[in-house]
């Protein structure tokens, strides 16, 4: 009987480890094929469907595209999750719609005005800034370096 329980426990641990590895491998990873606008879109869609396919997957996907400079301020992932779940940014999770408008784009930086209609129907506006990584294994990839504090932009139409 003890052997059966041990075997069952071993299988459960293996499945859990495989599931976590598989989940991490399913996240899109930064690389030079994504435009700066696509990076913002990937992150916003992930937050919109945060718990698909697993709880918190959208936040993890957003974190995957956080620029190393951003990670130094907002990381590790657990701390980033707390920030996104806080009063200031939780409207991003499960939001109804978003609109991305280019403000400035150069060869190394892009700034977007993002308008969000939250799940509760409130309208928010923020600035989303991405930089092209200049060196290392992520060289050439666009990644989010900063998102401004949100501004309430009135009621949704």
N, C-alpha and C positions, 0 to 999 in steps of 0.2 A: 504494500500500500504506500509506504513512504517513497519507494522508487517511482511509482506512478505520479505522485504529487510533485516530486522533484523534476520528473520529465515534463510534466505539464507546465511547471514554473519556468523551466528552461525554454520551452517553446514560446511561452508568453513574452519572456524577455527578448528573445530573438525577433519575434514579430514586432515588438515595440521599437527595437533598434532599427529594424528594416524600415518600418513606417516612417520614423523620423528622418532617416537617410533619404528615403524616397521623396518625402515632402520637401526637403531641402533641395533635392535635385530637380524638383518640378518648378522651382522659382526661376524666373527669367534672370539672367545674369548680365551685368553691364558689359558692353563691348561696343566697338566702333560702328556696328551696323545700325544702331538706334540713333535717330536724330534727337536733338534736345527736346523738341515738342513730344516725340514718342516716349521719351523717358518720363515726362510729366504725366502723359496720358496713362502709361503703365502704372504709375504710382497711384493716380487718382482712381482708376478702375479697380485696382487692388483694394484700396480703402473702401470703395463703394460696396464691394462684395467681400468684406473682411473675413468672414467666417466660411468662405467657400474656397477650397474643399474642406478645410479644417479650421477650427477657431483660431483667430489671430493670424491666419495665413496672409491676409492683406497687409498687415503691419510689417510682417517679415519680408514681404515682397518690396514694400516701400523702403525698408531698411537696406535691402540688397542694392538699391540705387542711391543710397546716401553717400555723398562724396567723403573721402577720408577726412577732410577738414571738418565736415559736418559731424562725422562719427566721433571725432575727438571731443566735440562739445556735447553731443546728445546721447552718446553711447554709454555702455553696451546696449544690446537689443532690449533687455529688460527695462532699462531706464528710458529708452526711446519709446517703448510700449506705454510706460506710465505717462510720458509727455503727450503722446497722441491721444491717450484715453482721458487726459485732463480736461477741465472745463474749457480751456482755450481752443483745443483742437478736436474734441470728440465729435463735433458736427461733421467732420470728414468721414467718420466711420458710418457706413450705411447711407450716405447721402443719396438724394434722388437724382440730381443731375449736376454736371459741371460744364463750364465753358472756359476754354484756354485761348487767350489773346496775346499775341506777340507784342512786346513793348520795345525791346532792343535785342538784336542778335549780331554778334561779332563772330570771328573765327574761334574764340576761346570761351565766350560767355553768352548766355541767353537769359532774358528776363521776361516773364509772362505774368499777365494779370489773370488770375483765376477767380471765376465767380462760381460759387457753390449754392445749390438749393439743398438745404439739409432735409433729413427725413421728417422733421417737424414743420417743413415749409418755410423756414427762415432763410434769408439770402445773406451770404457772406462774400467778402472780397479779400483776396490776399495776393501778395507778390511771390512768385516761385522762381528762384534763381538757380540755374544749372551752369556748371563749368565743365570744360573738357579737361580730363586728366592728362597731365603733360609727361608723366614718367611712370615707370614701374609696370607691373603686369596689367594694369587697367589703362595704360596709355592709349589715348584716342577715344575713350569712352566718355560720354556725357553723363554727369551725375549731379544730383541735387546738393547744392552747397548751403542753401538757406531758404526758409519759408517765413515770410513776415507774419507778425501777429495779425489775426483776422480783424476785419472791420465789418460791422453789421452794415449791410447795404440796402436796408429797407425790407419790405415784405415781398415774398415771391408773388408773381403774377399768376 
